[in-house]
Amino acid sequence: MVVIHWIRRNLVVIAGLLTLAYMILPNIVVMVFSFNNPKGRFNYAWQEFSLDAWKDPCGVADLCGSLSLSLQIAAWATVGATVLGTMIAFALVRYRFRARGAINSLIFLPMAMPEVVMAASLLTLFLNMGAELGFWTVLIAHIMFCLSFVVTAVKARVMSMDPRLEEAARDLYAGPVQTFLRVTLPIAAPGIAAGALLAFALSFDDFIITNFNAGSTVTFPMFVWGSAQRGTPVQINVIGTAMFVIAVLMVLGGQLVASRRKNNAQPK
C-alpha cells in the first residue's frame, strides 16, 4: 500500500521521466555506437571500443563537405526566415489590414501540410520557372517552410507584450527607432531567438523537401540516407553525438543565463 500511494503521489513525475528517457534513448544509442569499431560496413552491432572515428571525424569522403553545406543552408535559412517571420508577426499583431484573417490562417498551412506535398509543389514551381536545382532552390524552400514556425513563435511573444512599456518610452521622448531598439526588441528577443533556433533545427534536419529540390547537391541528411544503403560509417554517429552535446550545452547555458538574470532582478 505504501508503494502504491507513493506511485500515485509521484505519477506525473514518473511519467515525465519515462517520457524523457524514451526521447533521449536514441541519442544515447548513437553516442555509444560512436565509440564502436565495427567489423563490417554497418555500424549496427557492438564489437569493441575505439576512438578512431573521433580522431578522424572527416575520414569518410564527402561527409564533412555535406555537413558544411547543411550548416550554411541552415544558417542562411535561419536569417531569412527570422527576419521575414519577425516582420510578418509584428504586422499581424500590431496592424489592421484587409485579408489579415486569411493571412493568419495561411501562415499555419505549411505547418499542417505534409512535407511531401510542399516538396512536390516547390519542385513543380522551380521547374516551371526554369530554375536550376541546387543550393539556391534548397535555400528558398527552407526559408519558405521555416517561415511559419518563426511567425508562430514571434507572434506569441508579441501578443503577450505590454503596450504600456512602449507608451512610457514615447512619453520619455524616445523616438520610434529608440523605442524599438531599447524596448520592443529586447522584450520580443526570446520569441525571436526561439523561432530562429527552431528554424535552424528544422532546416538542418530536413530531408524530404531537400531531396526533391536539391538536384546534385548533397546535404548531411541526404548523405546519411545514401550511406545507410551501402554501409553506415561510425563518423556519422560522431557528428550526431557532437551536435547533440552542443544542443544540450546551449540549452543549459540559456537556462543558466535566465536563472542569473532572475536572481539579479529580485530585490535583495
C-alpha positions, 0 to 999 in steps of 0.5 A: 500500500505504501508503494502504491500511494507513493506511485500515485503521489509521484505519477506525473513525475514518473511519467515525465521521466519515462517520457524523457528517457524514451526521447533521449534513448536514441541519442544515447544509442548513437553516442555509444555506437560512436565509440564502436569499431565495427567489423563490417560496413554497418555500424549496427552491432557492438564489437569493441571500443575505439576512438578512431572515428573521433580522431578522424571525424572527416575520414569518410569522403564527402561527409564533412563537405555535406555537413558544411553545406547543411550548416550554411543552408541552415544558417542562411535559412535561419536569417531569412526566415527570422527576419521575414517571420519577425516582420510578418508577426509584428504586422499581424499583431500590431496592424489592421489590414484587409485579408489579415484573417486569411493571412493568419490562417495561411501562415499555419498551412505549411505547418499542417501540410505534409512535407511531401506535398510542399516538396512536390509543389516547390519542385513543380514551381522551380521547374516551371520557372526554369530554375536550376536545382541546387543550393539556391532552390534548397535555400528558398524552400527552407526559408519558405517552410521555416517561415511559419514556425518563426511567425508562430513563435514571434507572434506569441511573444508579441501578443503577450507584450505590454503596450504600456512599456512602449507608451512610457518610452514615447512619453520619455521622448524616445523616438520610434527607432529608440523605442524599438531598439531599447524596448520592443526588441529586447522584450520580443528577443526570446520569441525571436531567438526561439523561432530562429533556433527552431528554424535552424533545427528544422532546416538542418534536419530536413530531408524530404523537401531537400531531396526533391529540390536539391538536384546534385547537391548533397546535404548531411541528411541526404548523405546519411540516407545514401550511406545507410544503403551501402554501409553506415560509417561510425563518423556519422554517429560522431557528428550526431553525438557532437551536435547533440552535446552542443544542443544540450550545452546551449540549452543549459547555458540559456537556462543558466543565463535566465536563472542569473538574470532572475536572481539579479532582478529580485530585490535583495 
